[in-house]
Amino acid sequence: MQTHRHIRSFVLRAGRMTHAQQRALEELWPAYGLDPGVGALDLTASFGRQAPRCLEIGFGVGEVIGSLAESHPHIDYVGIEVHRPGVGRLLLRAAAAGLRNVRVICHDAVEVLTAAIQDESFDEILIFFPDPWHKKRHHKRRLIDPVFTATLAAKLRSGGVLRLATDWQDYAEQILAVCNADPRLHSLSDDATYVPHPDFRPPTRFERRGARLGHGVWDLAYSKRTAAPFPVPS
Ligand SMILES: C[S@@+](CC[C@H](N)C(=O)[O-])C[C@H]1O[C@@H](n2cnc3c(N)ncnc32)[C@H](O)[C@@H]1O
């Protein structure tokens, strides 16, 4: 996969990998893993069917995508995460539950979306608790910026939904400003700000840690506008 160099939104931590996670990465990858190569991935072929499709970016240890895939077998789920122990955790969960509707990509989501995912591939995109990069000098590392948001909009089908959450107010305000400014996104909040916590989103480890530290949570949701039809000359 060829892409331009860019500032990454993550720093790969060595992280402890359990023996089971390591084995999962070796043995379960053929069933669940997708390796972006040259050109776009064929997701329909990979799942062996055409079904509604949801993408989760930065799924951590897979609490959200795992629970959604278990409870919605008619929807296909693609997860992208760079942290290998977390990927191993999701593979173990998928195999234990016998899931057939999950595929996992272990690579930088910015590169994957830019180079390996066709436009209009997803009905829903989820990005929960992206790394907040608190310090001002690190804000350039934040995943959500105008360029990546435009890419996200391109990957959604018309009417598809982008859902985000953060526990960092200053990042919430940045996400709000960026998404509200994207001409293809339409806020699902009555006043174009935040939405209630969606029922389907189980609290993740990261969210629970923030709650213990007294952080608030800001949820956002946008739908992709239906492309305006070209005026037909009369
Ligand atoms: C703060 S954690 C939140 C994880 C999870 N969503 C949760 O709520 O527990 C952010 C995650 O995003 C992943 N991540 C950050 N940038 C990424 C990128 N460009 N591509 C894929 N994963 C990324 C990190 O490895 C990390 O696991």
The ligand as an SDF file (V2000), in Angstrom:
LIG
                    3D

 27 29  0  0  0  0  0  0  0  0999 V2000
   -7.5770    6.1610   23.4000 C   0  0  0  0  0  0  0  0  0  0  0  0
   -7.6700    4.6520   22.6200 S   0  0  0  0  0  0  0  0  0  0  0  0
   -9.4170    4.2670   22.6060 C   0  0  0  0  0  0  0  0  0  0  0  0
   -9.6870    2.8610   22.2400 C   0  0  0  0  0  0  0  0  0  0  0  0
  -11.1580    2.4610   22.1950 C   0  0  0  0  0  0  0  0  0  0  0  0
  -11.8750    3.1420   21.1340 N   0  0  0  0  0  0  0  0  0  0  0  0
  -11.8030    2.6780   23.5240 C   0  0  0  0  0  0  0  0  0  0  0  0
  -12.7140    3.5040   23.6120 O   0  0  0  0  0  0  0  0  0  0  0  0
  -11.3870    2.0180   24.4810 O   0  0  0  0  0  0  0  0  0  0  0  0
   -7.3880    5.1010   20.9100 C   0  0  0  0  0  0  0  0  0  0  0  0
   -7.0430    3.9100   20.0400 C   0  0  0  0  0  0  0  0  0  0  0  0
   -6.9110    4.3220   18.6990 O   0  0  0  0  0  0  0  0  0  0  0  0
   -5.8250    3.6260   18.1100 C   0  0  0  0  0  0  0  0  0  0  0  0
   -5.3620    4.4540   16.9870 N   0  0  0  0  0  0  0  0  0  0  0  0
   -4.9090    5.7230   17.0600 C   0  0  0  0  0  0  0  0  0  0  0  0
   -4.6210    6.1920   15.8440 N   0  0  0  0  0  0  0  0  0  0  0  0
   -4.9040    5.1700   14.9690 C   0  0  0  0  0  0  0  0  0  0  0  0
   -4.7850    5.0550   13.5710 C   0  0  0  0  0  0  0  0  0  0  0  0
   -4.3490    6.0560   12.8180 N   0  0  0  0  0  0  0  0  0  0  0  0
   -5.1450    3.8920   13.0040 N   0  0  0  0  0  0  0  0  0  0  0  0
   -5.6020    2.8540   13.7590 C   0  0  0  0  0  0  0  0  0  0  0  0
   -5.7310    2.9150   15.1030 N   0  0  0  0  0  0  0  0  0  0  0  0
   -5.3790    4.0700   15.6970 C   0  0  0  0  0  0  0  0  0  0  0  0
   -4.8280    3.4620   19.2310 C   0  0  0  0  0  0  0  0  0  0  0  0
   -3.9430    2.3890   19.0220 O   0  0  0  0  0  0  0  0  0  0  0  0
   -5.7360    3.2470   20.4380 C   0  0  0  0  0  0  0  0  0  0  0  0
   -5.9810    1.8800   20.6560 O   0  0  0  0  0  0  0  0  0  0  0  0
  1  2  1  0
  2  3  1  0
  2 10  1  0
  3  4  1  0
  4  5  1  0
  5  6  1  0
  5  7  1  0
  7  8  2  0
  7  9  1  0
 10 11  1  0
 11 12  1  0
 11 26  1  0
 12 13  1  0
 13 14  1  0
 13 24  1  0
 14 15  1  0
 14 23  1  0
 15 16  2  0
 16 17  1  0
 17 18  1  0
 17 23  2  0
 18 19  1  0
 18 20  2  0
 20 21  1  0
 21 22  2  0
 22 23  1  0
 24 25  1  0
 24 26  1  0
 26 27  1  0
M  CHG  2   2   1   9  -1
M  END
$$$$
